[in-house]
Amino acid sequence: MERALHDAVRRDRARTKILRTSPFGLVEMTRSAFAQPQAQRCSRTAPAAKHGVVKTAESMAIEVVRLLILAGHREVSPG
């Protein structure tokens, strides 16, 4: 089982350290963060400018849905 875990982690680009299985059957492992910052994932370079960013269509849609939900809660709540 440890070998299968090592083989699966080998495909991951992040640095990962796997320790031996404990007497309780637990495997301890560490993994370095390897993701873009959220601001980079939710934006792209502005198409009409050489610098600056705009939100992606997906992140804008999520923001609109959140605002609609918030507005709906305000309409329903008394007061």
mmCIF file of the N, C-alpha and C atoms, coordinates in Angstrom:
data_MODEL
# 
_entry.id   MODEL 
# 
loop_
_atom_site.group_PDB 
_atom_site.id 
_atom_site.type_symbol 
_atom_site.label_atom_id 
_atom_site.label_alt_id 
_atom_site.label_comp_id 
_atom_site.label_asym_id 
_atom_site.label_entity_id 
_atom_site.label_seq_id 
_atom_site.pdbx_PDB_ins_code 
_atom_site.Cartn_x 
_atom_site.Cartn_y 
_atom_site.Cartn_z 
_atom_site.occupancy 
_atom_site.B_iso_or_equiv 
_atom_site.pdbx_formal_charge 
_atom_site.auth_seq_id 
_atom_site.auth_comp_id 
_atom_site.auth_asym_id 
_atom_site.auth_atom_id 
_atom_site.pdbx_PDB_model_num 
ATOM 1   N N  . MET A 1 1  ? 0.811   -1.180 0.000   1.00 0.00 ? 1  MET A N  1 
ATOM 2   C CA . MET A 1 1  ? 0.000   0.000  0.000   1.00 0.00 ? 1  MET A CA 1 
ATOM 3   C C  . MET A 1 1  ? 0.864   1.257  0.000   1.00 0.00 ? 1  MET A C  1 
ATOM 4   N N  . GLU A 1 2  ? 1.946   1.248  0.780   1.00 0.00 ? 2  GLU A N  1 
ATOM 5   C CA . GLU A 1 2  ? 2.847   2.394  0.783   1.00 0.00 ? 2  GLU A CA 1 
ATOM 6   C C  . GLU A 1 2  ? 3.422   2.622  -0.606  1.00 0.00 ? 2  GLU A C  1 
ATOM 7   N N  . ARG A 1 3  ? 3.751   1.548  -1.294  1.00 0.00 ? 3  ARG A N  1 
ATOM 8   C CA . ARG A 1 3  ? 4.327   1.668  -2.633  1.00 0.00 ? 3  ARG A CA 1 
ATOM 9   C C  . ARG A 1 3  ? 3.336   2.338  -3.576  1.00 0.00 ? 3  ARG A C  1 
ATOM 10  N N  . ALA A 1 4  ? 2.057   1.983  -3.489  1.00 0.00 ? 4  ALA A N  1 
ATOM 11  C CA . ALA A 1 4  ? 1.037   2.584  -4.350  1.00 0.00 ? 4  ALA A CA 1 
ATOM 12  C C  . ALA A 1 4  ? 0.913   4.076  -4.060  1.00 0.00 ? 4  ALA A C  1 
ATOM 13  N N  . LEU A 1 5  ? 0.990   4.471  -2.789  1.00 0.00 ? 5  LEU A N  1 
ATOM 14  C CA . LEU A 1 5  ? 0.921   5.879  -2.430  1.00 0.00 ? 5  LEU A CA 1 
ATOM 15  C C  . LEU A 1 5  ? 2.130   6.631  -2.978  1.00 0.00 ? 5  LEU A C  1 
ATOM 16  N N  . HIS A 1 6  ? 3.310   6.050  -2.819  1.00 0.00 ? 6  HIS A N  1 
ATOM 17  C CA . HIS A 1 6  ? 4.522   6.675  -3.366  1.00 0.00 ? 6  HIS A CA 1 
ATOM 18  C C  . HIS A 1 6  ? 4.412   6.841  -4.881  1.00 0.00 ? 6  HIS A C  1 
ATOM 19  N N  . ASP A 1 7  ? 3.917   5.818  -5.559  1.00 0.00 ? 7  ASP A N  1 
ATOM 20  C CA . ASP A 1 7  ? 3.774   5.898  -7.015  1.00 0.00 ? 7  ASP A CA 1 
ATOM 21  C C  . ASP A 1 7  ? 2.771   6.970  -7.434  1.00 0.00 ? 7  ASP A C  1 
ATOM 22  N N  . ALA A 1 8  ? 1.669   7.082  -6.696  1.00 0.00 ? 8  ALA A N  1 
ATOM 23  C CA . ALA A 1 8  ? 0.653   8.086  -7.023  1.00 0.00 ? 8  ALA A CA 1 
ATOM 24  C C  . ALA A 1 8  ? 1.185   9.496  -6.796  1.00 0.00 ? 8  ALA A C  1 
ATOM 25  N N  . VAL A 1 9  ? 1.946   9.684  -5.721  1.00 0.00 ? 9  VAL A N  1 
ATOM 26  C CA . VAL A 1 9  ? 2.483   11.010 -5.395  1.00 0.00 ? 9  VAL A CA 1 
ATOM 27  C C  . VAL A 1 9  ? 3.576   11.416 -6.375  1.00 0.00 ? 9  VAL A C  1 
ATOM 28  N N  . ARG A 1 10 ? 4.233   10.461 -6.961  1.00 0.00 ? 10 ARG A N  1 
ATOM 29  C CA . ARG A 1 10 ? 5.317   10.751 -7.898  1.00 0.00 ? 10 ARG A CA 1 
ATOM 30  C C  . ARG A 1 10 ? 4.838   11.610 -9.073  1.00 0.00 ? 10 ARG A C  1 
ATOM 31  N N  . ARG A 1 11 ? 3.557   11.470 -9.456  1.00 0.00 ? 11 ARG A N  1 
ATOM 32  C CA . ARG A 1 11 ? 3.012   12.252 -10.573 1.00 0.00 ? 11 ARG A CA 1 
ATOM 33  C C  . ARG A 1 11 ? 2.699   13.688 -10.175 1.00 0.00 ? 11 ARG A C  1 
ATOM 34  N N  . ASP A 1 12 ? 2.619   13.945 -8.863  1.00 0.00 ? 12 ASP A N  1 
ATOM 35  C CA . ASP A 1 12 ? 2.287   15.280 -8.361  1.00 0.00 ? 12 ASP A CA 1 
ATOM 36  C C  . ASP A 1 12 ? 3.506   16.185 -8.480  1.00 0.00 ? 12 ASP A C  1 
ATOM 37  N N  . ARG A 1 13 ? 3.300   17.413 -8.937  1.00 0.00 ? 13 ARG A N  1 
ATOM 38  C CA . ARG A 1 13 ? 4.418   18.333 -9.100  1.00 0.00 ? 13 ARG A CA 1 
ATOM 39  C C  . ARG A 1 13 ? 4.866   18.946 -7.779  1.00 0.00 ? 13 ARG A C  1 
ATOM 40  N N  . ALA A 1 14 ? 4.016   18.924 -6.778  1.00 0.00 ? 14 ALA A N  1 
ATOM 41  C CA . ALA A 1 14 ? 4.373   19.496 -5.484  1.00 0.00 ? 14 ALA A CA 1 
ATOM 42  C C  . ALA A 1 14 ? 5.341   18.577 -4.751  1.00 0.00 ? 14 ALA A C  1 
ATOM 43  N N  . ARG A 1 15 ? 6.186   19.176 -3.938  1.00 0.00 ? 15 ARG A N  1 
ATOM 44  C CA . ARG A 1 15 ? 7.117   18.400 -3.138  1.00 0.00 ? 15 ARG A CA 1 
ATOM 45  C C  . ARG A 1 15 ? 6.355   17.710 -2.024  1.00 0.00 ? 15 ARG A C  1 
ATOM 46  N N  . THR A 1 16 ? 6.486   16.400 -1.943  1.00 0.00 ? 16 THR A N  1 
ATOM 47  C CA . THR A 1 16 ? 5.743   15.621 -0.957  1.00 0.00 ? 16 THR A CA 1 
ATOM 48  C C  . THR A 1 16 ? 6.700   14.705 -0.211  1.00 0.00 ? 16 THR A C  1 
ATOM 49  N N  . LYS A 1 17 ? 6.506   14.603 1.098   1.00 0.00 ? 17 LYS A N  1 
ATOM 50  C CA . LYS A 1 17 ? 7.311   13.704 1.922   1.00 0.00 ? 17 LYS A CA 1 
ATOM 51  C C  . LYS A 1 17 ? 6.356   12.745 2.608   1.00 0.00 ? 17 LYS A C  1 
ATOM 52  N N  . ILE A 1 18 ? 6.594   11.455 2.449   1.00 0.00 ? 18 ILE A N  1 
ATOM 53  C CA . ILE A 1 18 ? 5.743   10.425 3.042   1.00 0.00 ? 18 ILE A CA 1 
ATOM 54  C C  . ILE A 1 18 ? 6.575   9.631  4.041   1.00 0.00 ? 18 ILE A C  1 
ATOM 55  N N  . LEU A 1 19 ? 6.065   9.534  5.260   1.00 0.00 ? 19 LEU A N  1 
ATOM 56  C CA . LEU A 1 19 ? 6.744   8.758  6.298   1.00 0.00 ? 19 LEU A CA 1 
ATOM 57  C C  . LEU A 1 19 ? 6.165   7.353  6.332   1.00 0.00 ? 19 LEU A C  1 
ATOM 58  N N  . ARG A 1 20 ? 6.768   6.497  7.093   1.00 0.00 ? 20 ARG A N  1 
ATOM 59  C CA . ARG A 1 20 ? 6.288   5.108  7.188   1.00 0.00 ? 20 ARG A CA 1 
ATOM 60  C C  . ARG A 1 20 ? 4.930   5.033  7.884   1.00 0.00 ? 20 ARG A C  1 
ATOM 61  N N  . THR A 1 21 ? 4.242   3.937  7.652   1.00 0.00 ? 21 THR A N  1 
ATOM 62  C CA . THR A 1 21 ? 2.960   3.696  8.305   1.00 0.00 ? 21 THR A CA 1 
ATOM 63  C C  . THR A 1 21 ? 3.198   3.441  9.796   1.00 0.00 ? 21 THR A C  1 
ATOM 64  N N  . SER A 1 22 ? 2.391   4.097  10.621  1.00 0.00 ? 22 SER A N  1 
ATOM 65  C CA . SER A 1 22 ? 2.535   3.950  12.079  1.00 0.00 ? 22 SER A CA 1 
ATOM 66  C C  . SER A 1 22 ? 1.955   2.605  12.513  1.00 0.00 ? 22 SER A C  1 
ATOM 67  N N  . PRO A 1 23 ? 2.219   2.210  13.753  1.00 0.00 ? 23 PRO A N  1 
ATOM 68  C CA . PRO A 1 23 ? 1.624   0.973  14.270  1.00 0.00 ? 23 PRO A CA 1 
ATOM 69  C C  . PRO A 1 23 ? 0.092   1.014  14.260  1.00 0.00 ? 23 PRO A C  1 
ATOM 70  N N  . PHE A 1 24 ? -0.480  2.217  14.216  1.00 0.00 ? 24 PHE A N  1 
ATOM 71  C CA . PHE A 1 24 ? -1.937  2.362  14.173  1.00 0.00 ? 24 PHE A CA 1 
ATOM 72  C C  . PHE A 1 24 ? -2.491  2.320  12.750  1.00 0.00 ? 24 PHE A C  1 
ATOM 73  N N  . GLY A 1 25 ? -1.608  2.160  11.763  1.00 0.00 ? 25 GLY A N  1 
ATOM 74  C CA . GLY A 1 25 ? -2.042  2.096  10.371  1.00 0.00 ? 25 GLY A CA 1 
ATOM 75  C C  . GLY A 1 25 ? -2.206  3.452  9.712   1.00 0.00 ? 25 GLY A C  1 
ATOM 76  N N  . LEU A 1 26 ? -1.650  4.505  10.312  1.00 0.00 ? 26 LEU A N  1 
ATOM 77  C CA . LEU A 1 26 ? -1.758  5.850  9.757   1.00 0.00 ? 26 LEU A CA 1 
ATOM 78  C C  . LEU A 1 26 ? -0.500  6.211  8.985   1.00 0.00 ? 26 LEU A C  1 
ATOM 79  N N  . VAL A 1 27 ? -0.665  6.940  7.903   1.00 0.00 ? 27 VAL A N  1 
ATOM 80  C CA . VAL A 1 27 ? 0.466   7.407  7.120   1.00 0.00 ? 27 VAL A CA 1 
ATOM 81  C C  . VAL A 1 27 ? 0.547   8.916  7.276   1.00 0.00 ? 27 VAL A C  1 
ATOM 82  N N  . GLU A 1 28 ? 1.708   9.403  7.673   1.00 0.00 ? 28 GLU A N  1 
ATOM 83  C CA . GLU A 1 28 ? 1.903   10.843 7.796   1.00 0.00 ? 28 GLU A CA 1 
ATOM 84  C C  . GLU A 1 28 ? 2.607   11.337 6.550   1.00 0.00 ? 28 GLU A C  1 
ATOM 85  N N  . MET A 1 29 ? 2.095   12.450 6.017   1.00 0.00 ? 29 MET A N  1 
ATOM 86  C CA . MET A 1 29 ? 2.733   13.007 4.833   1.00 0.00 ? 29 MET A CA 1 
ATOM 87  C C  . MET A 1 29 ? 2.622   14.519 4.847   1.00 0.00 ? 29 MET A C  1 
ATOM 88  N N  . THR A 1 30 ? 3.569   15.173 4.200   1.00 0.00 ? 30 THR A N  1 
ATOM 89  C CA . THR A 1 30 ? 3.535   16.618 4.050   1.00 0.00 ? 30 THR A CA 1 
ATOM 90  C C  . THR A 1 30 ? 3.538   16.917 2.558   1.00 0.00 ? 30 THR A C  1 
ATOM 91  N N  . ARG A 1 31 ? 2.937   18.042 2.200   1.00 0.00 ? 31 ARG A N  1 
ATOM 92  C CA . ARG A 1 31 ? 2.881   18.422 0.789   1.00 0.00 ? 31 ARG A CA 1 
ATOM 93  C C  . ARG A 1 31 ? 3.023   19.930 0.719   1.00 0.00 ? 31 ARG A C  1 
ATOM 94  N N  . SER A 1 32 ? 3.940   20.401 -0.110  1.00 0.00 ? 32 SER A N  1 
ATOM 95  C CA . SER A 1 32 ? 4.111   21.842 -0.240  1.00 0.00 ? 32 SER A CA 1 
ATOM 96  C C  . SER A 1 32 ? 2.982   22.415 -1.082  1.00 0.00 ? 32 SER A C  1 
ATOM 97  N N  . ALA A 1 33 ? 2.577   23.618 -0.743  1.00 0.00 ? 33 ALA A N  1 
ATOM 98  C CA . ALA A 1 33 ? 1.510   24.283 -1.500  1.00 0.00 ? 33 ALA A CA 1 
ATOM 99  C C  . ALA A 1 33 ? 2.022   24.567 -2.909  1.00 0.00 ? 33 ALA A C  1 
ATOM 100 N N  . PHE A 1 34 ? 1.207   24.281 -3.894  1.00 0.00 ? 34 PHE A N  1 
ATOM 101 C CA . PHE A 1 34 ? 1.659   24.448 -5.273  1.00 0.00 ? 34 PHE A CA 1 
ATOM 102 C C  . PHE A 1 34 ? 0.538   25.041 -6.118  1.00 0.00 ? 34 PHE A C  1 
ATOM 103 N N  . ALA A 1 35 ? -0.213  25.946 -5.558  1.00 0.00 ? 35 ALA A N  1 
ATOM 104 C CA . ALA A 1 35 ? -1.325  26.534 -6.295  1.00 0.00 ? 35 ALA A CA 1 
ATOM 105 C C  . ALA A 1 35 ? -1.060  28.011 -6.511  1.00 0.00 ? 35 ALA A C  1 
ATOM 106 N N  . GLN A 1 36 ? -1.670  28.538 -7.557  1.00 0.00 ? 36 GLN A N  1 
ATOM 107 C CA . GLN A 1 36 ? -1.583  29.966 -7.800  1.00 0.00 ? 36 GLN A CA 1 
ATOM 108 C C  . GLN A 1 36 ? -2.365  30.693 -6.716  1.00 0.00 ? 36 GLN A C  1 
ATOM 109 N N  . PRO A 1 37 ? -1.974  31.914 -6.412  1.00 0.00 ? 37 PRO A N  1 
ATOM 110 C CA . PRO A 1 37 ? -2.797  32.698 -5.496  1.00 0.00 ? 37 PRO A CA 1 
ATOM 111 C C  . PRO A 1 37 ? -4.205  32.870 -6.065  1.00 0.00 ? 37 PRO A C  1 
ATOM 112 N N  . GLN A 1 38 ? -5.171  32.991 -5.175  1.00 0.00 ? 38 GLN A N  1 
ATOM 113 C CA . GLN A 1 38 ? -6.566  33.081 -5.600  1.00 0.00 ? 38 GLN A CA 1 
ATOM 114 C C  . GLN A 1 38 ? -6.788  34.235 -6.565  1.00 0.00 ? 38 GLN A C  1 
ATOM 115 N N  . ALA A 1 39 ? -6.128  35.358 -6.342  1.00 0.00 ? 39 ALA A N  1 
ATOM 116 C CA . ALA A 1 39 ? -6.308  36.515 -7.230  1.00 0.00 ? 39 ALA A CA 1 
ATOM 117 C C  . ALA A 1 39 ? -5.912  36.170 -8.662  1.00 0.00 ? 39 ALA A C  1 
ATOM 118 N N  . GLN A 1 40 ? -4.892  35.349 -8.835  1.00 0.00 ? 40 GLN A N  1 
ATOM 119 C CA . GLN A 1 40 ? -4.470  34.959 -10.181 1.00 0.00 ? 40 GLN A CA 1 
ATOM 120 C C  . GLN A 1 40 ? -5.427  33.956 -10.801 1.00 0.00 ? 40 GLN A C  1 
ATOM 121 N N  . ARG A 1 41 ? -6.018  33.068 -9.974  1.00 0.00 ? 41 ARG A N  1 
ATOM 122 C CA . ARG A 1 41 ? -6.948  32.071 -10.511 1.00 0.00 ? 41 ARG A CA 1 
ATOM 123 C C  . ARG A 1 41 ? -8.257  32.699 -10.947 1.00 0.00 ? 41 ARG A C  1 
ATOM 124 N N  . CYS A 1 42 ? -8.638  33.825 -10.332 1.00 0.00 ? 42 CYS A N  1 
ATOM 125 C CA . CYS A 1 42 ? -9.946  34.438 -10.588 1.00 0.00 ? 42 CYS A CA 1 
ATOM 126 C C  . CYS A 1 42 ? -9.869  35.622 -11.536 1.00 0.00 ? 42 CYS A C  1 
ATOM 127 N N  . SER A 1 43 ? -8.718  35.863 -12.124 1.00 0.00 ? 43 SER A N  1 
ATOM 128 C CA . SER A 1 43 ? -8.597  37.003 -13.024 1.00 0.00 ? 43 SER A CA 1 
ATOM 129 C C  . SER A 1 43 ? -7.720  36.635 -14.219 1.00 0.00 ? 43 SER A C  1 
ATOM 130 N N  . ARG A 1 44 ? -7.761  37.497 -15.212 1.00 0.00 ? 44 ARG A N  1 
ATOM 131 C CA . ARG A 1 44 ? -6.909  37.315 -16.390 1.00 0.00 ? 44 ARG A CA 1 
ATOM 132 C C  . ARG A 1 44 ? -6.453  38.693 -16.845 1.00 0.00 ? 44 ARG A C  1 
ATOM 133 N N  . THR A 1 45 ? -5.472  38.742 -17.714 1.00 0.00 ? 45 THR A N  1 
ATOM 134 C CA . THR A 1 45 ? -4.984  40.015 -18.216 1.00 0.00 ? 45 THR A CA 1 
ATOM 135 C C  . THR A 1 45 ? -6.081  40.708 -19.000 1.00 0.00 ? 45 THR A C  1 
ATOM 136 N N  . ALA A 1 46 ? -6.217  42.005 -18.791 1.00 0.00 ? 46 ALA A N  1 
ATOM 137 C CA . ALA A 1 46 ? -7.249  42.773 -19.492 1.00 0.00 ? 46 ALA A CA 1 
ATOM 138 C C  . ALA A 1 46 ? -6.982  42.712 -20.998 1.00 0.00 ? 46 ALA A C  1 
ATOM 139 N N  . PRO A 1 47 ? -8.003  42.365 -21.806 1.00 0.00 ? 47 PRO A N  1 
ATOM 140 C CA . PRO A 1 47 ? -7.779  42.179 -23.234 1.00 0.00 ? 47 PRO A CA 1 
ATOM 141 C C  . PRO A 1 47 ? -7.421  43.466 -23.983 1.00 0.00 ? 47 PRO A C  1 
ATOM 142 N N  . ALA A 1 48 ? -7.874  44.613 -23.507 1.00 0.00 ? 48 ALA A N  1 
ATOM 143 C CA . ALA A 1 48 ? -7.635  45.861 -24.235 1.00 0.00 ? 48 ALA A CA 1 
ATOM 144 C C  . ALA A 1 48 ? -6.426  46.622 -23.699 1.00 0.00 ? 48 ALA A C  1 
ATOM 145 N N  . ALA A 1 49 ? -5.751  46.077 -22.730 1.00 0.00 ? 49 ALA A N  1 
ATOM 146 C CA . ALA A 1 49 ? -4.619  46.779 -22.132 1.00 0.00 ? 49 ALA A CA 1 
ATOM 147 C C  . ALA A 1 49 ? -3.418  45.853 -22.036 1.00 0.00 ? 49 ALA A C  1 
ATOM 148 N N  . LYS A 1 50 ? -2.249  46.453 -21.954 1.00 0.00 ? 50 LYS A N  1 
ATOM 149 C CA . LYS A 1 50 ? -1.048  45.643 -21.802 1.00 0.00 ? 50 LYS A CA 1 
ATOM 150 C C  . LYS A 1 50 ? -0.794  45.298 -20.341 1.00 0.00 ? 50 LYS A C  1 
ATOM 151 N N  . HIS A 1 51 ? -1.495  45.967 -19.450 1.00 0.00 ? 51 HIS A N  1 
ATOM 152 C CA . HIS A 1 51 ? -1.378  45.667 -18.023 1.00 0.00 ? 51 HIS A CA 1 
ATOM 153 C C  . HIS A 1 51 ? -2.766  45.797 -17.406 1.00 0.00 ? 51 HIS A C  1 
ATOM 154 N N  . GLY A 1 52 ? -2.896  45.314 -16.224 1.00 0.00 ? 52 GLY A N  1 
ATOM 155 C CA . GLY A 1 52 ? -4.197  45.317 -15.565 1.00 0.00 ? 52 GLY A CA 1 
ATOM 156 C C  . GLY A 1 52 ? -4.871  43.969 -15.719 1.00 0.00 ? 52 GLY A C  1 
ATOM 157 N N  . VAL A 1 53 ? -5.834  43.720 -14.847 1.00 0.00 ? 53 VAL A N  1 
ATOM 158 C CA . VAL A 1 53 ? -6.534  42.452 -14.866 1.00 0.00 ? 53 VAL A CA 1 
ATOM 159 C C  . VAL A 1 53 ? -8.031  42.674 -14.778 1.00 0.00 ? 53 VAL A C  1 
ATOM 160 N N  . VAL A 1 54 ? -8.776  41.707 -15.242 1.00 0.00 ? 54 VAL A N  1 
ATOM 161 C CA . VAL A 1 54 ? -10.228 41.692 -15.121 1.00 0.00 ? 54 VAL A CA 1 
ATOM 162 C C  . VAL A 1 54 ? -10.629 40.333 -14.564 1.00 0.00 ? 54 VAL A C  1 
ATOM 163 N N  . LYS A 1 55 ? -11.791 40.274 -13.935 1.00 0.00 ? 55 LYS A N  1 
ATOM 164 C CA . LYS A 1 55 ? -12.277 39.002 -13.407 1.00 0.00 ? 55 LYS A CA 1 
ATOM 165 C C  . LYS A 1 55 ? -12.646 38.070 -14.553 1.00 0.00 ? 55 LYS A C  1 
ATOM 166 N N  . THR A 1 56 ? -12.478 36.781 -14.317 1.00 0.00 ? 56 THR A N  1 
ATOM 167 C CA . THR A 1 56 ? -12.915 35.805 -15.314 1.00 0.00 ? 56 THR A CA 1 
ATOM 168 C C  . THR A 1 56 ? -14.437 35.751 -15.297 1.00 0.00 ? 56 THR A C  1 
ATOM 169 N N  . ALA A 1 57 ? -15.010 35.209 -16.361 1.00 0.00 ? 57 ALA A N  1 
ATOM 170 C CA . ALA A 1 57 ? -16.470 35.089 -16.438 1.00 0.00 ? 57 ALA A CA 1 
ATOM 171 C C  . ALA A 1 57 ? -16.995 34.238 -15.288 1.00 0.00 ? 57 ALA A C  1 
ATOM 172 N N  . GLU A 1 58 ? -16.267 33.182 -14.943 1.00 0.00 ? 58 GLU A N  1 
ATOM 173 C CA . GLU A 1 58 ? -16.697 32.307 -13.861 1.00 0.00 ? 58 GLU A CA 1 
ATOM 174 C C  . GLU A 1 58 ? -16.709 33.027 -12.524 1.00 0.00 ? 58 GLU A C  1 
ATOM 175 N N  . SER A 1 59 ? -15.648 33.791 -12.222 1.00 0.00 ? 59 SER A N  1 
ATOM 176 C CA . SER A 1 59 ? -15.612 34.473 -10.928 1.00 0.00 ? 59 SER A CA 1 
ATOM 177 C C  . SER A 1 59 ? -16.648 35.590 -10.874 1.00 0.00 ? 59 SER A C  1 
ATOM 178 N N  . MET A 1 60 ? -16.918 36.243 -11.989 1.00 0.00 ? 60 MET A N  1 
ATOM 179 C CA . MET A 1 60 ? -17.959 37.275 -12.014 1.00 0.00 ? 60 MET A CA 1 
ATOM 180 C C  . MET A 1 60 ? -19.335 36.648 -11.802 1.00 0.00 ? 60 MET A C  1 
ATOM 181 N N  . ALA A 1 61 ? -19.586 35.489 -12.407 1.00 0.00 ? 61 ALA A N  1 
ATOM 182 C CA . ALA A 1 61 ? -20.868 34.809 -12.241 1.00 0.00 ? 61 ALA A CA 1 
ATOM 183 C C  . ALA A 1 61 ? -21.073 34.403 -10.787 1.00 0.00 ? 61 ALA A C  1 
ATOM 184 N N  . ILE A 1 62 ? -20.042 33.892 -10.148 1.00 0.00 ? 62 ILE A N  1 
ATOM 185 C CA . ILE A 1 62 ? -20.136 33.505 -8.742  1.00 0.00 ? 62 ILE A CA 1 
ATOM 186 C C  . ILE A 1 62 ? -20.439 34.719 -7.874  1.00 0.00 ? 62 ILE A C  1 
ATOM 187 N N  . GLU A 1 63 ? -19.796 35.843 -8.175  1.00 0.00 ? 63 GLU A N  1 
ATOM 188 C CA . GLU A 1 63 ? -20.053 37.061 -7.406  1.00 0.00 ? 63 GLU A CA 1 
ATOM 189 C C  . GLU A 1 63 ? -21.502 37.523 -7.563  1.00 0.00 ? 63 GLU A C  1 
ATOM 190 N N  . VAL A 1 64 ? -22.038 37.445 -8.775  1.00 0.00 ? 64 VAL A N  1 
ATOM 191 C CA . VAL A 1 64 ? -23.423 37.848 -9.018  1.00 0.00 ? 64 VAL A CA 1 
ATOM 192 C C  . VAL A 1 64 ? -24.382 36.942 -8.243  1.00 0.00 ? 64 VAL A C  1 
ATOM 193 N N  . VAL A 1 65 ? -24.133 35.645 -8.264  1.00 0.00 ? 65 VAL A N  1 
ATOM 194 C CA . VAL A 1 65 ? -24.999 34.708 -7.530  1.00 0.00 ? 65 VAL A CA 1 
ATOM 195 C C  . VAL A 1 65 ? -24.959 35.017 -6.037  1.00 0.00 ? 65 VAL A C  1 
ATOM 196 N N  . ARG A 1 66 ? -23.770 35.274 -5.503  1.00 0.00 ? 66 ARG A N  1 
ATOM 197 C CA . ARG A 1 66 ? -23.659 35.610 -4.077  1.00 0.00 ? 66 ARG A CA 1 
ATOM 198 C C  . ARG A 1 66 ? -24.433 36.881 -3.751  1.00 0.00 ? 66 ARG A C  1 
ATOM 199 N N  . LEU A 1 67 ? -24.334 37.895 -4.607  1.00 0.00 ? 67 LEU A N  1 
ATOM 200 C CA . LEU A 1 67 ? -25.068 39.140 -4.372  1.00 0.00 ? 67 LEU A CA 1 
ATOM 201 C C  . LEU A 1 67 ? -26.572 38.916 -4.427  1.00 0.00 ? 67 LEU A C  1 
ATOM 202 N N  . LEU A 1 68 ? -27.034 38.067 -5.347  1.00 0.00 ? 68 LEU A N  1 
ATOM 203 C CA . LEU A 1 68 ? -28.466 37.762 -5.435  1.00 0.00 ? 68 LEU A CA 1 
ATOM 204 C C  . LEU A 1 68 ? -28.956 37.036 -4.188  1.00 0.00 ? 68 LEU A C  1 
ATOM 205 N N  . ILE A 1 69 ? -28.166 36.097 -3.711  1.00 0.00 ? 69 ILE A N  1 
ATOM 206 C CA . ILE A 1 69 ? -28.532 35.370 -2.487  1.00 0.00 ? 69 ILE A CA 1 
ATOM 207 C C  . ILE A 1 69 ? -28.589 36.333 -1.312  1.00 0.00 ? 69 ILE A C  1 
ATOM 208 N N  . LEU A 1 70 ? -27.598 37.205 -1.198  1.00 0.00 ? 70 LEU A N  1 
ATOM 209 C CA . LEU A 1 70 ? -27.577 38.180 -0.117  1.00 0.00 ? 70 LEU A CA 1 
ATOM 210 C C  . LEU A 1 70 ? -28.787 39.108 -0.207  1.00 0.00 ? 70 LEU A C  1 
ATOM 211 N N  . ALA A 1 71 ? -29.116 39.565 -1.400  1.00 0.00 ? 71 ALA A N  1 
ATOM 212 C CA . ALA A 1 71 ? -30.277 40.434 -1.579  1.00 0.00 ? 71 ALA A CA 1 
ATOM 213 C C  . ALA A 1 71 ? -31.564 39.694 -1.215  1.00 0.00 ? 71 ALA A C  1 
ATOM 214 N N  . GLY A 1 72 ? -31.658 38.428 -1.569  1.00 0.00 ? 72 GLY A N  1 
ATOM 215 C CA . GLY A 1 72 ? -32.827 37.621 -1.226  1.00 0.00 ? 72 GLY A CA 1 
ATOM 216 C C  . GLY A 1 72 ? -32.997 37.466 0.273   1.00 0.00 ? 72 GLY A C  1 
ATOM 217 N N  . HIS A 1 73 ? -31.898 37.295 0.982   1.00 0.00 ? 73 HIS A N  1 
ATOM 218 C CA . HIS A 1 73 ? -31.966 37.175 2.438   1.00 0.00 ? 73 HIS A CA 1 
ATOM 219 C C  . HIS A 1 73 ? -32.404 38.495 3.068   1.00 0.00 ? 73 HIS A C  1 
ATOM 220 N N  . ARG A 1 74 ? -31.968 39.584 2.512   1.00 0.00 ? 74 ARG A N  1 
ATOM 221 C CA . ARG A 1 74 ? -32.356 40.901 3.057   1.00 0.00 ? 74 ARG A CA 1 
ATOM 222 C C  . ARG A 1 74 ? -33.840 41.162 2.833   1.00 0.00 ? 74 ARG A C  1 
ATOM 223 N N  . GLU A 1 75 ? -34.377 40.680 1.714   1.00 0.00 ? 75 GLU A N  1 
ATOM 224 C CA . GLU A 1 75 ? -35.803 40.866 1.417   1.00 0.00 ? 75 GLU A CA 1 
ATOM 225 C C  . GLU A 1 75 ? -36.669 40.066 2.380   1.00 0.00 ? 75 GLU A C  1 
ATOM 226 N N  . VAL A 1 76 ? -36.192 38.876 2.753   1.00 0.00 ? 76 VAL A N  1 
ATOM 227 C CA . VAL A 1 76 ? -36.983 37.969 3.585   1.00 0.00 ? 76 VAL A CA 1 
ATOM 228 C C  . VAL A 1 76 ? -36.881 38.350 5.056   1.00 0.00 ? 76 VAL A C  1 
ATOM 229 N N  . SER A 1 77 ? -35.697 38.773 5.506   1.00 0.00 ? 77 SER A N  1 
ATOM 230 C CA . SER A 1 77 ? -35.541 39.046 6.935   1.00 0.00 ? 77 SER A CA 1 
ATOM 231 C C  . SER A 1 77 ? -36.300 40.297 7.369   1.00 0.00 ? 77 SER A C  1 
ATOM 232 N N  . PRO A 1 78 ? -36.911 40.181 8.538   1.00 0.00 ? 78 PRO A N  1 
ATOM 233 C CA . PRO A 1 78 ? -37.644 41.350 9.056   1.00 0.00 ? 78 PRO A CA 1 
ATOM 234 C C  . PRO A 1 78 ? -36.657 42.422 9.513   1.00 0.00 ? 78 PRO A C  1 
ATOM 235 N N  . GLY A 1 79 ? -37.026 43.615 9.254   1.00 0.00 ? 79 GLY A N  1 
ATOM 236 C CA . GLY A 1 79 ? -36.353 44.644 9.718   1.00 0.00 ? 79 GLY A CA 1 
ATOM 237 C C  . GLY A 1 79 ? -35.431 45.568 9.790   1.00 0.00 ? 79 GLY A C  1 
# 
